Amino acid sequence: MNPTTPSNRRDALSLRLRPTSPADLPALFEFQTDPESNQMAGTKPRSREAFFAAWEKNFADPGVNSRVIELEGVVVGSIARFQAEGRDCVGYWIARTHWGKGIASRALAMFLAEETRRPLHATAARTNTTSHRILEKCGFRCTGFRMGEETDRFVAREIADFVLE
Ligand SMILES: CC(C)(COP(=O)(O)OP(=O)(O)OC[C@H]1O[C@@H](n2cnc3c(N)ncnc32)[C@H](O)[C@@H]1OP(=O)(O)O)[C@@H](O)C(=O)NCCC(=O)NCCS
């Protein structure tokens, strides 16, 4: 095996998930302000007040199981199980400076090994084909598409629904 191939280099990067703590919030807040990330996800960034208020609720909510993603000891993203419309869902977000390193794919696989609730649902903007690829690699199946109306959190967009059974 050639240790210098890109896939081997990716696997060699040390990735770890650990429970989210209040000390992680300033970094996660910065990640979610990035315009390109929001365009990809079809989201609107939260104000500082709304962001910290949402996380205060998350920490108290047993329906939420959140992890930060650490690369070589540095927080580079987040992944969580949360409830939406009465269903268990998963979502993830990687800092833009770390895109394309296989981090979301590996983090989702690691998360699914420890978070065993099924079925687990996921939604992605129809145009977010990068996220579709990540979900499908981890065994999620696309169940269809629907229109999502604009809310204070999302822009109007077509949504792809996924499930892992
Ligand atoms: C989507 C996101 C999580 C991807 O993170 P990442 O760590 O760069 O993703 P990975 O490197 O693990 O995997 C990307 C995969 O998509 C593929 N890909 C890249 N661009 C693509 C495209 N335009 N269409 C289809 N697949 C694409 C890559 O080739 C890779 O697949 P491979 O490993 O089989 O080669 C990241 O861009 C992000 O946080 N975006 C903003 C928030 C967001 O969209 N969250 C998801 C909401 S559903």
PDBQT file of the ligand as one rigid body, heavy atoms in Angstrom, charges set to zero:
ROOT
HETATM    1  C1  LIG A 201     -21.783  19.394   3.109  1.00  0.00    +0.000 C 
HETATM    2  C2  LIG A 201     -20.561  19.351   4.011  1.00  0.00    +0.000 C 
HETATM    3  C3  LIG A 201     -20.970  18.795   5.383  1.00  0.00    +0.000 C 
HETATM    4  C4  LIG A 201     -19.509  18.425   3.370  1.00  0.00    +0.000 C 
HETATM    5  O1  LIG A 201     -18.431  18.263   4.283  1.00  0.00    +0.000 OA
HETATM    6  P1  LIG A 201     -17.010  17.662   3.785  1.00  0.00    +0.000 P 
HETATM    7  O2  LIG A 201     -16.243  17.275   5.008  1.00  0.00    +0.000 OA
HETATM    8  O3  LIG A 201     -16.369  18.608   2.837  1.00  0.00    +0.000 OA
HETATM    9  O4  LIG A 201     -17.494  16.350   2.977  1.00  0.00    +0.000 OA
HETATM   10  P2  LIG A 201     -16.624  15.048   2.628  1.00  0.00    +0.000 P 
HETATM   11  O5  LIG A 201     -15.267  15.540   2.209  1.00  0.00    +0.000 OA
HETATM   12  O6  LIG A 201     -16.715  14.047   3.726  1.00  0.00    +0.000 OA
HETATM   13  O7  LIG A 201     -17.428  14.382   1.420  1.00  0.00    +0.000 OA
HETATM   14  C5  LIG A 201     -17.847  15.062   0.309  1.00  0.00    +0.000 C 
HETATM   15  C6  LIG A 201     -18.251  13.997  -0.702  1.00  0.00    +0.000 C 
HETATM   16  O8  LIG A 201     -19.085  14.626  -1.666  1.00  0.00    +0.000 OA
HETATM   17  C7  LIG A 201     -18.426  14.539  -2.931  1.00  0.00    +0.000 C 
HETATM   18  N1  LIG A 201     -18.730  15.788  -3.616  1.00  0.00    +0.000 N 
HETATM   19  C8  LIG A 201     -18.065  16.965  -3.565  1.00  0.00    +0.000 A 
HETATM   20  N2  LIG A 201     -18.705  17.876  -4.317  1.00  0.00    +0.000 NA
HETATM   21  C9  LIG A 201     -19.786  17.246  -4.840  1.00  0.00    +0.000 A 
HETATM   22  C10 LIG A 201     -20.838  17.642  -5.689  1.00  0.00    +0.000 A 
HETATM   23  N3  LIG A 201     -20.917  18.905  -6.161  1.00  0.00    +0.000 N 
HETATM   24  N4  LIG A 201     -21.809  16.753  -6.003  1.00  0.00    +0.000 NA
HETATM   25  C11 LIG A 201     -21.756  15.486  -5.508  1.00  0.00    +0.000 A 
HETATM   26  N5  LIG A 201     -20.791  15.049  -4.671  1.00  0.00    +0.000 NA
HETATM   27  C12 LIG A 201     -19.823  15.929  -4.366  1.00  0.00    +0.000 A 
HETATM   28  C13 LIG A 201     -16.964  14.359  -2.647  1.00  0.00    +0.000 C 
HETATM   29  O9  LIG A 201     -16.308  13.743  -3.748  1.00  0.00    +0.000 OA
HETATM   30  C14 LIG A 201     -17.053  13.428  -1.438  1.00  0.00    +0.000 C 
HETATM   31  O10 LIG A 201     -17.372  12.107  -1.824  1.00  0.00    +0.000 OA
HETATM   32  P3  LIG A 201     -16.227  10.968  -1.922  1.00  0.00    +0.000 P 
HETATM   33  O11 LIG A 201     -15.629  10.850  -0.556  1.00  0.00    +0.000 OA
HETATM   34  O12 LIG A 201     -16.957   9.758  -2.346  1.00  0.00    +0.000 OA
HETATM   35  O13 LIG A 201     -15.228  11.469  -2.921  1.00  0.00    +0.000 OA
HETATM   36  C15 LIG A 201     -19.917  20.759   4.176  1.00  0.00    +0.000 C 
HETATM   37  O14 LIG A 201     -19.679  21.294   2.892  1.00  0.00    +0.000 OA
HETATM   38  C16 LIG A 201     -20.782  21.715   4.968  1.00  0.00    +0.000 C 
HETATM   39  O15 LIG A 201     -20.726  21.744   6.200  1.00  0.00    +0.000 OA
HETATM   40  N6  LIG A 201     -21.600  22.532   4.259  1.00  0.00    +0.000 N 
HETATM   41  C17 LIG A 201     -22.457  23.548   4.912  1.00  0.00    +0.000 C 
HETATM   42  C18 LIG A 201     -23.495  22.938   5.834  1.00  0.00    +0.000 C 
HETATM   43  C19 LIG A 201     -24.262  21.810   5.173  1.00  0.00    +0.000 C 
HETATM   44  O16 LIG A 201     -24.586  21.847   3.992  1.00  0.00    +0.000 OA
HETATM   45  N7  LIG A 201     -24.591  20.794   6.002  1.00  0.00    +0.000 N 
HETATM   46  C20 LIG A 201     -25.375  19.673   5.551  1.00  0.00    +0.000 C 
HETATM   47  C21 LIG A 201     -26.821  20.034   5.614  1.00  0.00    +0.000 C 
HETATM   48  S1  LIG A 201     -27.812  18.698   4.973  1.00  0.00    +0.000 SA
ENDROOT
TORSDOF 0
